[in-house]
Amino acid sequence: GAAGLNADIWSLAVTFYRLATGDYPFGADDYAQTVRRILHDPPSLGKIEQMGYSQRLVGILRKPLAKDPEKRYRHAAQFTADLEAILRHGQAACGIEGQIETMLRAHFPLIYLNTTEEEQVLLSLSRIRANMAAGDKDMGLFVWRESKGLVDHQSRGAASQTSGDPLLALNHVVQSPRLGIYVFLDIHRHLSPPVVRLIRDAMYAVKRDHKTLIFLSPVISLPPELETDTTLLFYDLPDEEKLRAMVISLVEETGEHAEPTLVETLAQAVSGLTLSEAE
């Protein structure tokens, strides 16, 4: 029939599948059988799962390969947006990263992350901020340390006068016009009655203003007044894939070749450790 944009979207999906798997979604032995499969059979996408790709990718590919052109994406940008969403989750440092992003988008007022992997969590939050900033350019990431006060994701002092004083930092969060993620490190050391009261007041304000408080600490210390409204999360230990990537990175820093057997042996040897311990 009359080929138009819908046919181009279909061709784009076939090309994408070919690039990802080296195969065709309508593979056949000869031309006539290929045409018949294209016209009448559903696409064969099983190789996506066999090769370890996300199951979500199968669902996304079915749409542009639909027999009815009206059921396909209207624009290639819609296809791209869905693929980028899978990519973001695939690049997550661990399974919990996507969960944190979902909570931030839903404006959970207070998340308490229990972990010793401070650096890894801050990297995850930085990726999440970048994802969310694609739709909201004002989205920021601010980290409070007792030694430095509030600092933004570009390491610029956002409120240096808050150094050593979580009360001043919490007041700044409430009063600041900036949307974003406000992270407090080692807040368990400062949970005096005035701080707890201010946290409770701040939770209502940040939810209203589309901000989120995140407490990051290796110690779980939650006063009863905060338990009901706080979401407690435990940051996962790195999986085998993450450990392999870490080993390869360390080996390549020495200028050596990352021999697969050695990588596998070392990754298994440090299984069960945090990433910093493994390094």
Legacy VTK file of the C-alpha trace (Angstrom):
# vtk DataFile Version 3.0
C-alpha trace
ASCII
DATASET POLYDATA
POINTS 279 float
0.000 0.000 0.000
0.955 3.654 0.363
4.126 3.646 2.467
4.473 6.570 4.870
5.735 7.361 8.344
4.078 4.254 9.808
6.107 2.094 7.452
9.278 3.966 8.421
8.581 3.304 12.114
8.113 -0.386 11.310
11.413 -0.458 9.388
13.185 1.315 12.251
12.015 -1.379 14.689
13.147 -4.182 12.341
16.552 -2.500 12.027
16.799 -2.059 15.801
16.020 -5.751 16.373
18.625 -6.716 13.773
21.262 -4.543 15.490
20.415 -5.924 18.935
20.243 -9.617 18.044
21.805 -10.151 14.614
18.503 -11.695 13.552
15.191 -10.619 11.969
11.791 -10.556 13.704
10.265 -12.111 10.552
13.079 -14.433 9.506
12.311 -17.111 6.907
14.045 -19.346 4.394
12.999 -17.534 1.223
11.450 -14.313 -0.023
7.893 -15.623 -0.375
7.872 -17.051 3.141
9.321 -13.793 4.525
6.540 -11.770 2.902
3.922 -14.176 4.216
5.318 -13.931 7.762
5.392 -10.133 7.609
1.785 -9.987 6.469
0.253 -12.644 8.714
2.499 -13.784 11.584
3.370 -12.010 14.849
7.030 -10.980 15.139
9.397 -13.557 16.631
11.123 -11.678 19.467
12.296 -14.591 21.611
15.961 -13.880 20.947
15.690 -10.690 23.017
15.083 -12.787 26.141
17.647 -15.434 25.151
20.335 -12.759 24.913
19.554 -11.364 28.348
17.896 -8.094 27.318
15.169 -6.590 29.464
11.766 -8.263 29.083
10.339 -4.741 28.775
12.108 -4.434 25.421
9.879 -7.174 23.954
6.757 -5.213 24.883
8.124 -2.008 23.391
9.101 -3.686 20.090
5.667 -5.231 19.611
4.161 -1.770 19.223
6.092 -0.489 16.158
5.902 -3.983 14.588
2.094 -4.178 14.911
0.239 -5.310 11.793
-2.180 -2.376 12.052
-0.214 0.806 11.210
-2.538 2.848 13.427
-1.352 0.910 16.482
2.299 1.843 15.948
4.121 4.834 17.404
3.074 8.120 15.830
6.603 9.484 15.947
10.087 7.986 16.244
10.637 10.218 19.296
8.038 8.168 21.199
9.939 4.979 20.366
13.177 6.635 21.485
11.665 7.823 24.771
10.547 4.287 25.675
13.968 2.865 24.785
15.695 5.527 26.907
13.506 4.589 29.875
14.764 0.977 29.616
18.337 2.195 29.232
18.124 4.261 32.418
16.988 1.241 34.412
19.613 -0.943 32.756
22.351 1.497 33.783
21.158 1.566 37.383
23.895 0.754 39.867
21.523 -1.700 41.508
17.861 -2.641 41.493
16.971 -0.061 44.106
18.000 2.881 41.919
14.881 2.678 39.774
12.809 2.346 42.951
14.333 5.527 44.375
13.630 7.423 41.140
10.008 6.281 41.221
9.659 7.526 44.809
11.255 10.859 43.955
8.923 11.356 41.001
6.013 10.580 43.342
7.346 13.216 45.802
7.882 10.967 48.795
8.801 13.532 51.483
11.459 11.568 53.420
13.562 8.554 52.401
16.056 6.998 54.822
18.806 5.052 53.023
20.733 2.690 55.259
24.132 1.933 53.695
27.875 2.280 54.062
28.152 2.819 50.278
27.954 6.591 50.521
29.861 7.334 47.319
27.871 4.811 45.266
24.543 6.147 46.527
25.519 9.719 45.682
26.488 8.577 42.167
23.083 6.894 41.836
21.312 10.036 43.016
23.335 12.095 40.561
22.164 9.857 37.689
18.593 10.070 38.925
18.809 13.865 39.116
20.096 13.979 35.525
17.184 11.787 34.375
14.636 13.944 36.158
16.271 17.200 35.033
15.578 16.205 31.422
11.954 17.093 32.106
12.541 19.772 34.732
15.638 21.926 34.233
15.397 23.345 37.778
15.844 19.938 39.404
18.891 20.004 41.680
20.819 17.677 43.980
22.039 19.163 47.248
24.143 17.336 49.833
24.620 18.446 53.443
27.772 17.408 55.264
28.563 18.532 58.772
31.985 19.640 57.533
30.859 21.596 54.422
27.204 22.544 54.764
24.866 22.300 51.764
26.634 21.798 48.427
24.938 21.334 45.031
25.625 18.614 42.441
28.314 20.783 40.823
30.190 21.043 44.142
29.195 24.660 44.581
28.315 25.897 48.048
24.540 26.302 48.174
24.443 27.402 51.816
27.920 27.219 53.354
26.672 28.910 56.539
24.844 25.666 57.334
28.139 23.893 58.071
27.826 22.041 61.367
24.198 23.075 61.841
21.452 20.773 60.496
18.771 23.165 61.826
19.995 25.927 59.526
20.259 23.444 56.643
16.688 22.172 57.136
15.385 25.736 57.299
17.207 26.464 54.043
15.551 23.435 52.398
12.095 24.636 53.449
12.675 28.228 52.314
14.646 27.556 49.118
12.754 28.062 45.841
14.876 25.329 44.201
13.177 22.023 43.436
15.325 19.033 44.073
16.724 16.243 46.164
18.186 17.301 49.507
20.523 14.692 50.989
21.717 14.769 54.607
24.720 12.618 55.505
25.051 11.117 59.004
21.928 12.861 60.278
21.642 10.178 62.997
24.213 12.152 65.002
21.978 15.214 65.154
18.486 13.933 65.969
17.848 16.158 68.973
14.208 17.097 69.817
14.443 20.492 67.995
15.875 18.801 64.870
13.185 16.097 64.903
10.468 18.745 65.236
11.911 20.724 62.332
12.176 17.570 60.199
8.479 16.900 60.773
7.618 20.473 59.791
9.925 20.273 56.765
8.345 17.051 55.481
5.020 18.752 54.832
6.705 21.719 53.166
8.928 19.675 50.854
6.041 17.455 49.737
4.010 20.539 48.854
6.938 22.112 46.973
7.991 18.918 45.112
11.226 18.432 47.024
12.470 15.302 48.778
14.611 14.790 51.869
16.983 11.826 51.833
18.855 10.781 54.967
21.917 8.695 54.153
23.509 6.844 57.047
25.215 3.543 57.950
23.155 3.523 61.159
19.376 3.202 61.422
18.230 5.774 63.945
14.611 6.809 63.557
12.744 8.525 66.397
9.146 7.285 66.822
7.837 10.649 65.616
9.353 10.044 62.155
8.700 6.336 61.654
5.243 6.616 60.086
6.184 9.141 57.398
9.652 7.817 56.573
10.414 5.280 53.826
13.305 3.081 54.965
15.419 1.517 52.198
18.461 -0.748 52.307
20.946 -0.219 49.503
21.725 -3.516 47.770
25.132 -5.134 47.757
26.624 -5.116 44.240
25.652 -8.063 42.048
28.092 -10.181 40.004
27.810 -7.958 36.943
28.700 -4.856 38.971
31.621 -6.658 40.597
32.923 -7.842 37.211
32.783 -4.281 35.885
34.686 -3.058 38.948
37.380 -5.738 38.503
37.768 -4.948 34.786
38.069 -1.227 35.560
40.769 -1.815 38.182
42.737 -4.163 35.929
42.583 -1.743 32.983
43.875 1.064 35.204
47.122 -0.914 35.447
47.375 -1.049 31.657
46.879 -4.822 31.619
44.333 -6.896 29.713
41.364 -8.056 31.797
41.626 -11.814 31.184
38.084 -13.291 31.517
38.988 -16.188 33.825
40.806 -13.889 36.232
37.930 -11.376 36.169
35.431 -14.126 36.989
37.614 -15.543 39.782
38.141 -12.154 41.430
34.476 -11.151 41.091
33.402 -14.369 42.822
36.043 -13.921 45.509
34.662 -10.518 46.583
30.994 -11.528 46.324
29.054 -10.410 49.398
31.191 -7.327 50.020
30.225 -3.724 49.454
31.795 -2.126 46.385
34.286 -0.117 48.435
35.281 -3.235 50.409
35.653 -5.196 47.157
37.868 -2.524 45.640
LINES 1 280
279 0 1 2 3 4 5 6 7 8 9 10 11 12 13 14 15 16 17 18 19 20 21 22 23 24 25 26 27 28 29 30 31 32 33 34 35 36 37 38 39 40 41 42 43 44 45 46 47 48 49 50 51 52 53 54 55 56 57 58 59 60 61 62 63 64 65 66 67 68 69 70 71 72 73 74 75 76 77 78 79 80 81 82 83 84 85 86 87 88 89 90 91 92 93 94 95 96 97 98 99 100 101 102 103 104 105 106 107 108 109 110 111 112 113 114 115 116 117 118 119 120 121 122 123 124 125 126 127 128 129 130 131 132 133 134 135 136 137 138 139 140 141 142 143 144 145 146 147 148 149 150 151 152 153 154 155 156 157 158 159 160 161 162 163 164 165 166 167 168 169 170 171 172 173 174 175 176 177 178 179 180 181 182 183 184 185 186 187 188 189 190 191 192 193 194 195 196 197 198 199 200 201 202 203 204 205 206 207 208 209 210 211 212 213 214 215 216 217 218 219 220 221 222 223 224 225 226 227 228 229 230 231 232 233 234 235 236 237 238 239 240 241 242 243 244 245 246 247 248 249 250 251 252 253 254 255 256 257 258 259 260 261 262 263 264 265 266 267 268 269 270 271 272 273 274 275 276 277 278
